[in-house]
Amino acid sequence: MNFEPPIHWNDYEDIAMKLYERFGNDFTESKIYRIRFTDLHKWVLEIPNFSGKADESNEGHLEMIQSSWVYEWRDNQK
């Protein structure tokens, strides 16, 4: 059994990997950048093992998650 440590708002790369695992290529780079922060916020809170609280998030976190997700998507296109 794998133990995964809890994920928090500033674990951008971990969150990006989980979002990519969930959505795969449904979102391309341009689509990722057009995702509403309200949707992104909700999806992050739905990640299994995510232990951050809804009110601990801010725009900076969501921007970093978004760009990390783009890098994760790019890495998987090779």
N, C-alpha and C positions, 0 to 999 in steps of 0.2 A: 504494500500500500504506500503510495506516495504522499508525503506530507507537504502541502503547499503552505508557505507562510501567508498570513493575511496580506491583502493588497490595500494600499492606502492611496489617497489622491495624488501624492507625489511620486508614485511608482509608475511613471509614464510608459516606460517600455513594457512592463508587465501588462498594463491595461491595454496597450496597443496590440500586444500578442493575443490577448483574450478577445478583443474586438475582431481581429483578423480571423481568429479561429471560428468565431460566431458567424461572421458575414462573408468571409472569403473574398471573392472577386465581385460580390454584389456591388461594392463601392469601389470605383476607380479613384485615382488621385483627385481629380476635379470634383467628383461627387463627395468625397470625404471632406473637402474644404467647404462644401455647400451645406453640410449637415447643420441643422439648427442646434444651438447649444442646449436647448431644452431636451431635445431627443438624445443627444450625446450624454447629458447628465443622467437621464433615465437609464440608458443602456449600461453606463458604468456601474450604477447602483445595482443592476441586475446580474453583474458578474458574480459567479459563485466564489466565495472566499473574499469578496470585497468587504472590508470592514470600516471604510470611511463613512462618515455621516453626510447626509444630503446637504446640511448647512455648512459643512467644512469646505465645500468647493468654492472656487472663484473663477473668474474669466481666464486668469493666467493658467490655472490648472487645465481648463478645457482647451485652451489654445495649444498647450504643450502636448496634451493627449492627442489632439487632432494631428499635429505635425508628426508625432511619434507613430501614429497609425499610418500616415502616408509613407514614412520610411519603412515600416513593416510591410506594407503592401508592395512597395518597390522591390524590397529584398526578395519577395516571393514571386516576382515576375521573371527572375533570371533563370 
